[in-house]
């Protein structure tokens, strides 16, 4: 219980101190990818969400498996973001790490030139094939305009 409370408080601390937070859903992996930017640099973390379990168990407990991490860069106009890091996958030989590259664009900010507005994001990922993601971007303008 202590570790759960500590994790929640740490997560809230990171979100409050971030100047922009994005969350994206990647449908063909059933994954969520979140990024936290401080000025122009930041980091991202992602994981898959599963609800399956082995047959002998009656109750199915949802679980999240963190399988990607990396760094992110946002341009000064806040219209696109480049993310790069590693994606961990399990195979027969054990665990393997492959490069994970993302390009995210923020279409409403591109048109309106307002870098502190809420926007949706479209992401394109390359990690052993192309994937896409759709999400929401929330800048914290009170911190962003310091």
N, C-alpha and C positions, 0 to 999 in steps of 0.2 A: 504494500500500500504506500509506503514511503517513497519508493522509486516511481510509482505512478504520479503521485503529487509533485515530486521533484521534476519529472519530465514535463508535466503540464505547465508548471511555473517557468521552466526554462524555455518552453515553446512560446509562452506569452511574452517573456522578456525579449526574445529574438524578434517577434512580430512587432512589438511596441517600438523597439529601437531601429527597426528597418525603415527605410524611406520608401520602399515599394515592395509589395508582396504580390506574387503571382501564383495562381494555382491552375494547373492544366490537367485535363483528363485525356489519357491516351487509350482510345477504345480497343484497338486490337491487342493490347497487352493487359487490359483492365488495370491500368496503373494511374496513380496520381503523382504529379511532379510539381513541387513547390520551389519557388526561388525567392530569396531575400536579398535585396540590394541596398547597400549603404553607399550613398552618392552614386558612383558609376560602377563600382565593383561589388560583388556579392558571391553567394554560393547557392547551390541547389541540391535538393535531395528528392528522391522518388522511390516509390515502392508499389508492388502489386497488391491488390486486395482480393483475397480468396475467401470463399465460404464453404469449400468442400472439405470433406473429412473422410477418414477410413470407414468402412462399412460397419464394423462392430459397434461404433458409437452412435447413439441415438441423437444426441444434441450436437448441432453444428455450431462451432464457435468461429466467428469471423476473425481472420488474422491478416496482418499487414507485414509483408516481407520487404525490407529496405534493400533495394538492389542497384541503385545508382546514386552517384554523388559527383559533384564537380564545382567549377567556378563559373561565374556569369559576369558579363560586361554589358552595360546599357549605354547607348550613345547619349550625348548631352541633350539632344532634343527629345529623348525618351520615346523614339518611334520604333526602334528595333533592339533586339538583344541577341547576343551570341553566347552560347553556353557550351562548355566542354568539360569532360570528365571521364569517368569509368562506369561501365555497366557490368555487373557481376551476374553470371549465369551458371547454373548447375548442369553438368553433363555426366556421362558415364565415368570419366576420368577424375571427377572432382569438381572444383570450382575454377572457372576461367573468367578473366577480366578482359573485356574488349572496350575500345574507345567509344565514347558516347558524345555525339556532336548535335547541337540544337541551334536552330535559327528561329527566333520568335519575332513577329511583327505585331504592332499595335495600330490597327487601321484608323480608328477614330482620331487618335493623336496625330497621325500623319495628315489627315484632312484638316482638322481644326487648329493645329499648331499649339494646342493647350497641353503642356506636359504634366499638369497636375490633375487631370481629370480621370475618372474611372473609365476603364476601357476593357474590351475583351481582347484576348490574344490568340493568334493562330501560330502554331509551332510546327516545324518540320524537323524530324529527327533522322539521323543516320547512325545506326548501330547494327551491323549485319543486316542491312535492308532499310528501306525508308518507311517511316511511320509519321502520322500526323497527330496533333493534339489541339484541343480547343479549351480555352479557359477564361479566367477573369483576372484583371490586373487592378490592384488598388494602391495608389500612391497615398502616402500620408502627408498631405500638403503642409500641415503645420510644422512638421519636422523638415520637410523637403525645402522650404523657402527660407531656412535660417541663413 
